[in-house]
Structures are given as C-alpha cells and as structure tokens.
Amino acid sequence: MSIWEKMLDLDRRWIFLLIGIACVVPFFTPLGLPILPSQEVIAIYDYIENLTTDNAIFVGFDFDPGTAAENMPMGVAVLRHAFARHIPVFITAYGPLGQGMAAMALEEITNEDSDDYYVYVNWEDWASIREQGITDRAGIEEAWVAAGNTLAENAHGWVFEGRDIAMLGYLPYFHLVILGMSSSIASQFPTDIGGNSLEEMPMYQDHKSLRDIDLAVTTSGSSACVAWITYGREKIGLPVAFGVTAVMATDYYIYMQSGQIIGQMGGLRGAAEYETLLLRDGYTKSPGKAFVGMDVQNIAHLLIIFLVILGNIAFFAGGFNKKTKLKGRR
Amino acid sequence: MKRTVPLAIVMVGGILFMIQYFIPHQYSQTLFNYYTEWAPIVGAFALVLGVGSLTRLHSHKIKRKAKNWQYSYAVLIPLFGIPFFALIMPQNLGGGMMESMGGDRLTQGVFDFAYMNIQVPIQATMFSLLAFYIASAAFRAFRAKSALATVLLFSAIIVMLGQVPIGELLGKWFPKVGLWILRYPNLGAKRAIGLGVGFGVLATQLKIIFGVERNWLGGAGE
C-alpha cells in the first residue's frame, strides 16, 4: 500500500479528533477577528433601527434545539435590539420546541450575571401603573421608577410584560395561525403563555392584527420560515426578515432578490454580524455568543479545506484518478 | 362511498379556497376565518389517532417481546409521563408548565426539566455530529474528478473561506467572490429549481383537487 493510499485510507476517527480539537481550542485561545456585516444583515438592522415605540415586531422562534447554536444568537440579538429601542415584540413559535427556545433566549437576556441584561417586569408587577391609566412606554417607566424601583448598574433597561413583550408561544398548524392573525392576533392567542389576556395588553391595543405589525423576523432551522412569506408577506404585505441556518441561507437569496424579505441572517456568521452592529452602536457592552463561535468556525472551515486539499493531492499523486477502484475499504 | 365523499370534500374545499383568496368581500373573509378556527380543531383529532396508533404498536411490541422491545418503554413512558406532569400533576409535586417569563422559569417542573436537560441536549448533540461527518465525507468524497466537480470544489472553498473572517485575512476578495457566488450563480440555479418545484406542486395539487391523483386515499374504497 503506497503512502498516498494510506493517506486516503486514513481512519475517520483521526478526522473526528481533529474536528473535536478545532471546536474546543478556540474557546481557550480566542482569535476575535473582526467581522464585516453584509448588506443582508445591515438591511434588517437598519430597518429595526428606524422603528419606534409606536411600531411592533414579531420574532418567530421557529427552530428546534438542534439548530439553536446558529438560530438562538439571531433571536437574542434581535430581541436585544428591540428591547433597547423599546419596540414591542410579540414572540411566537412555529413548533412546540420553539417556545422553549424563546424562553431560553429571554432567560439569557434577563440573566443578571450578564453584562448586558434587561430586568423583566412581570405583568402583575406593574398592574398598579396600568390601573392609573398609564400605558405609554415612557410614562410606564417613569411611574415604575417613581415607585422606587432602581435599575442595577450592569442592567440595560426594563422589559415590561404586556408593553414591551408578549410571549404568545406555540400553536399547532402555525401557517393557519399566521393567516388567522392577519384578521386578529387575539383570535389566535387570546392570552399569552402565562394566561394574561392579550386584549388587556397596551401593546395589543395598538397592534391588533398582523396588518398593524411592522416586521416579522423568523429565526428558523427549517422551511417553516417560508410560511411567513406565503401567508404573511404575500397575503397582507407584512415585511419579513429571515434568520436561517448557514446551509439554508443559500436557498433564500431568491427571496432577497425578489424583495419578499428585507434581509437575511445566514448561519452563525449572520448572527455574529448582527451582534457586531449592536456592539458598534452601544446596545451591548461585549460581543455575543455568535461572535465567539465564529472563532470555532474559522478553524473548522480551514481544517475542512485542508482535508479536502490533502485528499485531492493523495488522490491525484497516487494516480487513483486513472484507476477504477482503490484497494482499500473506504 | 369511501372514495366519493373524500374526493368531493377535497374538490369543493380546494376550489372554494382557491376562489376565496381572490375575493376580498366580507362573506369570503368570514368563511376564511371560520376555516382558520376550525382547521386546527379538526386537525387535533389526528393527534388522538397518532397517539392511539403509537401506543398500540409499542404495547404490542412489549407484549410479544419483539426485537428491541425495551426501547418501546422509552417511547411510551415520556409519551404519557410528560403530559401527565405538565397537565395533571400539581405544581408542588413537579407538575405544571412554564407560565411566567420572570424568575427561574425553566427549572420548575418535570416538564421543563425534561425539556432543558433531555430534549435540548439530545437534539443539539445529534445536530453537532454533522460537523464530524461532514469533515470526514469532504475528505473522502470531494474530488476534482471532472471539470464540473472542479468548479464545485473551488466554489465550495471560496464560499467557505468567504463565510469566515479568517478568509478575509487570506485574501480580501474571498468574501466578495463568495457573496457573488451566493447572490448570482446560486440564486439563478435556486430560482430555476424553485420554479420547477412550484409548477410541479401546482400541477399535483390541481390533480388532487380534480380527483386525477388519488394515491392520497391510500386505496380506500378499492
């Protein structure tokens, strides 16, 4: 057996080991290479940047834990952006597991140990402010602070349940739910997941159907995201943005070109680009998980390219391109 | 009867909602609203069928001690155990589901515990394995055996390098060319495939609505 054949017959466990090392080592020795945001991501960022407290967005956690490494940072980044600008956010999930993903994202954002956390104010906790008839964002915060509540030093701000966020969660046959929400959100979700009436929420009073919504960002690991185009964008003209896994991103450039989506975050890179923009504009103090994860992707991509080149060198140098069959088992 | 009734429902429903989409009248909207409210309720009955069928299949396997019958417990116990804890068991005994978004919301009951500590790690692990298999497959299968395979190989390398910051360090043109490949040649090919699939879906749906394609009946009435 020649050296080239030995090389081609390399036990795949060595490759697994190399990939394992490539995935672990960058966490201990971060590269921190700069990431240049692409036009597709800037478009989403700028769109949200131009929204105000009078607008509202939907964020769909339309993925399962399998793709959370890529999709979760996208959802977290968009939520951070919306919370920082006090844009009301309705959170939904296309699949049953997505609701838990959304909860995990919120837990990350409201984690007090983080540098960039938001203080979550439960619906019941600010009932007295609502009873005074105060429903505008600035008024609520003013009354909340006047009531003696203070913001911790490392906290970015408050998130008022029912004014800044409504966790609607999962419903089966979600494409029908999108269709139904085009008439009334409350017809599909009479309450949020905590059982709080949507009709009583100030954010619902201003945005009763998808027609009153300014953007739907779907973070997805499957073709679920297309439902937002088919039933949201095409039926009622709802602006839609995608946050999809890297392997799926290639499928959805067609929607960018046709103008059916305003932008797209593709894979971990897309999430890292959004995080870079948040960091640039001071919405976060430190880079997010996607930015850190890009170091792993740097090394893993280089390793795979190296392996492909190595495989081709062995293949041609060994003259296997002229033989019909290699001796070894592959 | 077994064939005619389902065929008639599909034909009437299909034509009705094709037309409904283009009629903005109030009656049309009301009909549509009824549909969106009823469809999930009707669909929920499929859950009963699915759970029933799954339970029967796995309980038979256990009874007959069929091959790998032990794994059937891994299906049946969570199938009934998780809803039991989520919906029936009182909260002080580990029951209930995440209801509030404030506080320690994900670690309260068995339902959330199982999600966080079993389902999430299992799925994440399964998907993570892809990286290892992709690397191994790329090493063994990605060969420049022909002109087309060579084009594919170079495109893949450029796109891979263009997707990571280190690619830009190696050459400023990597991200630009990578994006160009994604935005133009990739887009053209995807659009062509998408249109082909779209027309195929349209043709199949028309065939189903008009009863030409009947495989979905599963041989009922034959």
Interface residues (C-beta under 8 A of the other chain):
Chain A: L8 L10 R12 I15 F16 L18 I19 G20 C23 L31 L33 P34 I35 L36 S38 D64 P65 G66 T67 A68 A69 L97 G100 A103 M104 L106 E107 T110 Y120 V121 N122 D125 E161 I165 M167 L171 P172 Y173 L176 V177 L179 G180 S183 S187 Q188 I193 G194 G195 A246 A249 T250 D251 Y253 I254 M256 Q257 G267 R269 M294 Q297 N298 I299 A300 H301 L302 L303 I304 I305 L307 V308 L310 G311 N312 F315 F316 N321 R330
Chain B: Q29 F32 N33 Y35 T36 E37 A39 P40 G43 A44 M98 E99 S100 M101 G102 R105 L106 D112 Y115 M116 Q119 V120 P121 I122 Q123 A124 M126 F127 S128 A131 F132 I134 A135 S136 A138 F139 R140 F142 R143 A144 K145 L153 A156 I157 M160 L161 Q163 V164 P165 I166 G167 E168 L169 P175 L179 L182 R183 N186 L187 K190 R191 G194
